[in-house]
Amino acid sequence: MTENGDRMIDEGDPNVGAPEPEGGSSGDAPGAARSGTLEAWEVFRQEKDGDPMRHGGNVMAPDRELALHYAREMFSRRGESVRLWVVRRADIGVLDDLDLLQPPLDRSFKKPGGYVMRDKLAAARDRAGTSKPRARE
């Protein structure tokens, strides 16, 4: 038995894990915090193949391995997800510069809602003097 702060730890106890090596586990990024500090990890989930990944929520964990485990337990335990992405919140880049997000030039021509194709075809047929083609049989 060894003394750890105010409590005694039995090193033969199967519930007591081996001490972590300095520098964190092998799955962590170099220099990752490992002093038991919890970090926020964002979880993105895909409900079925072909669906987009959607933000499902976040988990608090000290390292990548536990974050993956917690995410699996919270977002995929009942089979509601086929894929999970777990990303450390600190590693997500934020772009909030309005000059970059909303350019000063008008680019409405790139949006499909600028005109209705049916109306443009009708106007072109009127100019050409032709009628709407009949449906094929």
N, C-alpha and C positions, 0 to 999 in steps of 0.2 A: 504494500500500500504506500502511496505517496500523498503528500499534502498539497492541495492545489487551492490557494486562497483560504477560505474557511471550511472547505469540505475535504473529506478523505476520498481518494479514488483507488479502487481495487483494480490493479493492472491485469489481473486474471479474469476480470468480469467480461463476458462476451459482448456486453452492451457498450463497452468503452472502446472506441476505435483507436487505431494507431495514430500517433501524432503526424500531422501533415508536414512534408518537407518544406524548407524555406522556399519562397517564390511561388507557392500555390500548386495546384494540380496541373497535370500535363495538358489539360484541355483549355486552360486559361491563357489569355494573352499575356505577353511578357509585361511584368510590372503591375499585374492586377492586384488589387487589394485583397488580402487574405486574413485579416485579423478578426474574422467573424462579423465584419461589417456587411450589412445587407445592401444590395444594390437593386435597382429597378430594372427588370427585363421586360421588354415589350413582346407580346405574343401575337403573331399573325397566323390565321388559320384558313384552310381551304376545305369547304364542306364536301365537295366531290370533284373528281378529275375534270379539268376544263374550266372550273369556276375560278374567279380571281381570288387572290389572297386578300383577306379582310382582317382588320385589327380586331382581335378578340378581347384584349385586355392586357393586364400585366401581372407579373409575379415578382415577389421579393425573395432574393436568394443570394447567398454569399459567393457562389461560383457558377460557372456554366453548366456543370454536370447536374447540380441540384435545380437550376433554373429549367433545364430540359425535363427533368423528372416532374417538377411541380406543374409545368405547362402541360405535359402529357396527362397528368392526373386531373387537372382542372378543365382542359379543353378537348380531350380526346378519350376520356375514360369510357364514355357510353357509345363510342363509335361515331360521334357527330363530326369528326374531322378526318380527312385522309392525309393531310400534310400540315405540319406546323413549322413556322419560322420563329426562333427565339433570338432576340437581338438586345444586347445591352443598351439601355437608354442613352448612356454616355457616348456610344458609338454612332448614334444617329445624327446625321448632318442636318442642320436647319437652314433653309434659305427663306428669308423674310424681307429681302430688299425689294421694295415695290417697283423700283426702276427695272429690275430684272424680271419680276413676275408679271408686270403689266407694261409692256413696251409702249412708247409714245406713238408709234405708227399705227394707223388703222389697218387691221388685218381681217376685217369682217368678211372679206371675200373668201377666206379659208374656211369659214363656217358654213355648213350645208343649209342652215336655216335662212339664208339671205334671200332665197327665191323659191318658188314652187315650180318644179319641172313641168308639171301638167300645164300651167298657165303659159310658160315659155313655149312649149310645143304648140299650143293652140294659137298663140300669136304668130309663130313662124308659119303655120299652115294657112292662116288668114292672109299673110303677106304673099305666100306662094300661090294662093288660090286653089288649094286642094282641100279635100275633106278628110275627116278622120278615117284611117284604114279600117276595113271590116275585120272582125275577129276571124282567125283561121278555124277551119272546120276539121 
